[in-house]
């Protein structure tokens, strides 16, 4: 079986040996210096000023929305647009924290929402923010999206969990919004087993995220910021470490995750290059006229997994069966259309929000197979042969 995920990490044997040695010699495994080192190095690699590491990408999403509320950028009752095809934990924090989620349709060719789709929604619903998903290593014209958001005072957020290293006009995805979230779950570009991060250039937002990550206290902030907060609230040194300034959680990563992140970050450029080369080979399946040809608008496509969009449900079922018969693992396109998920129907009763025709088409007629740096040329060719024109 050609599985979606072939290994826990890139260069797994070497990584496991290093990890065992690190654990044996460590005196601290709770969040500490390794996490801080990874944050600094990842921010530099991503070309952002600040990075906060979390115990998962889903936790990063939750922390980002909570932080925006804590500092007043968003408030309960605000409408927040989101890409109609995404992962559940992009939408759940909006519901959990009292915001109104507004699904935005995608384009069939890019699998991502576009300026035109956002503009269409904005005519009828004055959304305060947009949490877009850079799906499967792709994006639409994100520069045009950013421009529209700036013109209309919309906060732009990016879920970049599936597009680490992809570039639009030589600028990395994850650098267009005020903040972007990342996942380091097994199978993602960079694996720390579980893990995630948020990057931003906004210092106030960064400090809010650091507090949200750990109970709402100030322990991990810079000394001068701590002093200012303690003086303002008249907190003395005896109570300082146990003062909770705002709403928060325990979303901290461990030193194990920090260590793995540092090691994997040294390999990330190679990992991205292999994924891009695999992607270029997989585009050969488009000689089959039964597929809708997706297109990349990017100068670098760090493909997370390769989507296959069939022109009918019957063809989708045919090719899924064919892949499974040929021992190729496949799955739906990410989390599918969010308005079809039970949790969304339970909490969001407005039926008008389900009219995302392109996203519905992808949900019903699409699937994807894996793309990872451990794939062999033989496996790549086997997938192409399985999906070639009949």
C-alpha positions in Angstrom: 0.0 0.0 0.0 1.3 3.5 -0.9 0.2 5.2 2.2 -0.6 8.9 2.7 2.0 9.0 5.5 5.1 6.8 5.0 7.0 7.9 8.1 6.9 9.9 11.3 9.7 12.2 10.2 11.9 12.7 7.1 15.0 10.6 7.7 13.2 8.7 10.4 15.9 6.3 11.6 18.4 9.2 12.1 15.8 11.3 13.8 14.7 8.6 16.3 18.3 8.0 17.4 18.9 11.7 17.9 15.6 12.0 19.8 16.5 9.1 22.2 19.9 10.7 22.9 18.2 14.1 23.6 15.7 12.6 26.0 18.3 10.6 27.9 20.5 13.7 28.5 17.7 16.2 29.1 17.0 17.7 32.6 13.8 19.4 31.4 11.2 18.2 28.9 8.5 20.8 29.6 8.5 23.9 27.4 11.9 25.6 27.6 15.0 26.6 25.7 14.5 24.2 22.7 11.1 25.6 22.0 12.4 29.1 22.2 15.2 28.3 19.9 12.8 26.7 17.4 10.6 29.8 17.5 13.5 32.1 16.7 14.8 29.9 13.9 11.3 29.3 12.4 10.5 33.0 12.4 13.7 33.7 10.5 13.0 31.0 8.0 9.4 32.2 7.5 10.6 35.8 7.2 8.4 36.9 10.1 9.3 38.9 13.2 7.6 36.6 15.8 6.7 33.0 16.2 4.9 31.3 19.0 5.0 27.5 19.1 2.0 25.4 20.3 1.2 21.8 21.0 -0.8 21.5 17.8 -1.9 23.4 14.7 -5.5 23.2 16.0 -4.4 24.8 19.3 -2.7 27.5 17.2 -6.0 28.3 15.5 -7.8 28.5 18.9 -5.1 30.6 20.4 -5.0 33.0 17.4 -8.8 33.7 17.6 -8.7 34.0 21.4 -5.8 36.4 21.2 -7.5 38.6 18.6 -10.5 38.9 21.0 -8.4 39.5 24.0 -6.7 42.6 22.4 -9.9 43.9 20.9 -9.2 43.2 17.2 -12.4 41.1 17.2 -15.4 40.9 19.5 -18.2 38.5 20.1 -20.8 38.7 17.4 -18.4 39.7 14.6 -18.7 37.9 11.3 -15.6 36.0 10.2 -15.4 34.5 6.8 -13.6 31.1 6.2 -12.7 29.0 3.3 -15.6 26.5 2.7 -13.3 23.6 2.3 -10.9 23.5 5.3 -10.2 21.6 8.5 -12.8 21.6 11.3 -10.6 23.3 13.9 -10.4 26.4 11.7 -14.1 26.9 12.1 -14.7 25.5 15.6 -12.9 28.4 17.5 -15.1 30.9 15.7 -18.2 29.1 17.1 -16.7 28.4 20.5 -15.7 32.0 21.0 -19.0 33.6 20.0 -18.1 34.8 16.5 -20.3 34.2 13.5 -18.7 31.9 10.9 -19.4 32.8 7.2 -18.4 30.2 4.6 -16.8 31.5 1.5 -16.8 29.4 -1.7 -13.6 28.4 -3.5 -12.5 28.2 -7.1 -12.5 24.8 -8.7 -9.2 25.4 -10.5 -7.2 26.6 -7.5 -9.2 24.9 -4.7 -8.9 28.1 -2.7 -11.1 31.1 -2.2 -10.5 34.1 -4.4 -10.9 37.9 -4.2 -14.0 37.6 -6.3 -15.6 35.1 -4.0 -14.8 37.3 -0.9 -16.1 40.4 -2.7 -19.3 38.6 -3.5 -19.8 37.7 0.2 -18.9 41.2 1.4 -21.7 42.8 -0.6 -24.2 41.0 1.7 -22.3 40.4 4.9 -19.9 42.8 6.4 -17.3 40.4 7.6 -14.7 41.7 10.1 -12.1 39.1 9.4 -11.3 36.3 7.0 -9.5 33.0 7.9 -8.5 31.6 4.6 -6.9 28.2 4.1 -4.0 27.8 1.7 -5.3 24.3 0.7 -2.9 21.5 -0.3 0.0 23.7 -1.0 -2.0 26.1 -3.3 -3.6 29.5 -3.1 -5.5 31.8 -5.4 -4.3 35.3 -6.0 -3.6 36.0 -2.4 -2.0 39.4 -3.2 -5.3 40.5 -4.6 -7.1 39.1 -1.5 -4.8 41.1 0.8 -5.4 44.3 -1.2 -9.2 43.9 -1.0 -8.9 43.2 2.8 -6.8 46.3 3.3 -9.2 48.5 1.3 -12.2 47.2 3.4 -10.5 47.0 6.8 -10.9 43.2 7.0 -8.4 41.3 9.2 -6.7 38.7 7.0 -5.6 35.4 8.7 -4.0 32.5 7.0 -4.1 28.8 7.8 -0.9 27.7 6.2 -0.8 24.2 7.7 -0.7 22.5 4.3 1.4 25.0 2.4 4.7 25.4 4.2 7.2 26.7 1.7 4.8 27.6 -1.1 5.5 31.0 -2.6 3.3 33.5 -4.5 5.5 35.9 -6.5 8.5 34.7 -4.4 6.8 35.6 -1.1 6.1 32.7 1.2 2.5 31.9 1.9 1.8 32.6 5.5 3.2 36.2 5.1 0.2 37.9 3.6 -2.2 38.1 6.6 -1.7 39.7 10.0 -0.9 36.2 11.3 -0.7 32.7 10.0 -1.0 29.2 11.6 1.1 26.1 10.9 0.8 22.5 11.8 3.7 20.1 12.5 1.6 17.0 12.8 2.9 13.7 11.4 2.7 13.8 7.7 2.9 17.5 7.4 6.0 19.2 5.8 7.7 19.5 9.1 6.9 16.9 11.7 7.3 17.3 15.5 4.7 14.4 15.9 2.2 16.9 17.3 2.9 20.6 17.2 2.0 23.9 15.6 2.9 27.6 15.5 1.7 31.1 14.8 3.7 33.7 13.0 3.1 37.4 12.9 4.8 40.8 12.7 2.3 42.4 15.2 4.0 42.6 18.6 0.8 43.2 20.6 -0.8 40.1 19.0 2.4 38.1 19.6 2.4 39.0 23.3 -1.3 38.1 23.6 -0.6 34.7 22.0 2.2 34.0 24.4 -0.2 34.7 27.3 -3.1 32.7 25.8 -0.7 29.7 25.4 0.0 29.5 29.1 -3.1 30.3 31.3 -3.2 34.0 30.6 -0.1 34.8 32.7 2.9 36.9 31.9 5.8 34.4 32.7 7.0 34.1 29.1 6.9 37.8 28.2 9.9 40.1 28.1 10.9 41.5 31.4 10.0 45.1 30.6 6.6 44.1 29.4 6.1 42.1 32.6 7.0 45.1 34.7 4.6 47.4 32.9 1.7 44.9 33.3 2.5 44.3 37.0 2.7 48.0 37.7 -0.5 48.7 35.9 -2.4 46.0 37.8 -0.4 46.7 41.1 0.8 43.1 41.4 3.7 42.5 43.8 6.5 40.0 43.3 4.9 37.4 45.6 1.7 37.1 43.5 3.3 37.9 40.1 3.8 34.3 38.9 0.2 33.4 39.7 -1.6 36.3 38.2 -3.8 35.6 35.2 -4.3 38.7 33.1 -6.7 37.5 30.4 -8.4 34.4 29.1 -6.1 31.6 28.3 -5.5 27.9 28.1 -2.6 25.4 28.5 -1.5 24.9 24.8 2.2 24.6 25.5 4.5 22.4 23.5 7.3 20.3 25.0 11.0 20.4 24.6 10.7 17.2 22.6 8.7 19.1 20.0 11.1 22.0 20.1 14.1 19.6 19.6 12.4 17.8 16.7 11.4 21.2 15.1 15.0 22.4 15.2 16.3 19.1 13.6 13.6 19.0 10.9 14.0 22.7 10.1 17.5 21.9 8.9 15.9 19.6 6.3 12.9 21.7 5.3 14.2 23.2 2.1 15.1 19.7 0.8 11.7 18.4 1.9 9.9 21.2 0.0 12.0 20.7 -3.1 11.1 17.0 -3.3 7.4 17.7 -2.8 7.5 20.2 -5.6 9.3 17.8 -7.9 6.8 15.1 -7.1 3.9 17.5 -7.8 5.2 18.4 -11.2 5.3 14.7 -12.1 1.8 14.0 -10.8 0.4 16.7 -13.1 0.8 14.1 -15.9 -2.5 12.6 -14.8 -4.2 15.6 -16.4 -3.9 13.9 -19.8 -7.1 12.3 -18.6 -10.1 14.4 -19.7 -12.2 13.0 -16.9 -10.4 15.3 -14.4 -10.8 19.0 -13.8 -7.3 20.4 -14.1 -6.2 22.2 -11.0 -3.7 25.0 -11.5 -1.0 26.6 -9.4 -0.6 30.3 -9.5 2.6 30.0 -7.4 6.2 30.3 -8.4 6.9 27.5 -5.8 4.3 24.8 -5.1 5.1 23.0 -1.9 2.3 20.4 -2.5 0.9 18.7 0.6 -1.1 16.0 -1.2 -2.3 15.8 -4.8 -6.0 16.4 -5.5 -8.0 14.6 -8.1 -11.2 16.3 -9.0 -13.5 14.1 -11.2 -16.3 15.5 -13.4 -18.9 13.3 -11.8 -19.6 11.3 -8.7 -19.6 8.1 -10.7 -16.1 8.7 -12.0 -14.9 9.6 -8.5 -16.2 6.3 -7.2 -14.6 4.5 -10.1 -11.1 6.0 -9.5 -11.3 5.6 -5.7 -12.0 1.8 -6.2 -9.2 1.7 -8.8 -6.7 3.3 -6.4 -7.6 1.0 -3.6 -7.3 -2.0 -5.8 -3.9 -0.9 -6.8 -2.9 -0.4 -3.2 -2.9 3.5 -3.2 -4.4 5.1 -0.1 -6.8 7.9 -0.8 -9.0 10.2 1.2 -11.5 13.1 0.8 -10.2 16.6 0.1 -9.1 17.7 3.6 -12.2 18.0 5.8 -14.6 18.6 2.9 -17.3 21.2 2.8 -17.6 22.4 6.4 -21.3 23.3 6.1 -22.0 19.6 5.6 -20.3 18.6 8.8 -22.6 17.6 11.7 -21.0 20.1 14.2 -21.7 23.0 11.8 -25.3 22.0 11.2 -25.8 21.7 15.0 -24.6 25.2 15.9 -25.2 27.2 12.7 -28.9 27.1 11.7 -28.9 29.6 8.8 -29.4 27.3 5.7 -28.4 30.1 3.4 -24.8 29.6 4.4 -24.7 26.2 2.7 -24.7 27.5 -0.9 -21.1 27.0 -1.8 -21.5 25.3 -5.2 -17.8 24.9 -6.1 -16.9 23.6 -2.7 -19.8 21.3 -2.8 -18.7 19.9 -6.1 -15.2 19.3 -4.8 -16.6 17.7 -1.7 -18.7 15.3 -3.7 -16.3 14.5 -6.6 -12.8 14.9 -5.3 -10.2 12.8 -3.4 -6.5 13.0 -2.9 -3.4 10.8 -2.7 -0.2 11.4 -0.8 2.8 13.4 -1.7 5.7 13.1 0.6 9.5 13.2 0.4 9.9 9.5 1.1 8.1 8.4 -2.1 10.1 6.4 -4.5 10.1 7.0 -8.3 8.5 3.6 -8.7 5.7 4.6 -6.4 5.2 7.9 -8.2 5.0 6.1 -11.6 2.6 3.5 -10.2 0.2 6.3 -9.1 0.4 8.0 -12.5 -0.2 4.7 -14.3 -3.2 4.0 -12.2 -4.8 7.3 -12.9 -3.9 7.6 -16.6 -6.5 8.0 -19.3 -8.5 4.8 -20.0 
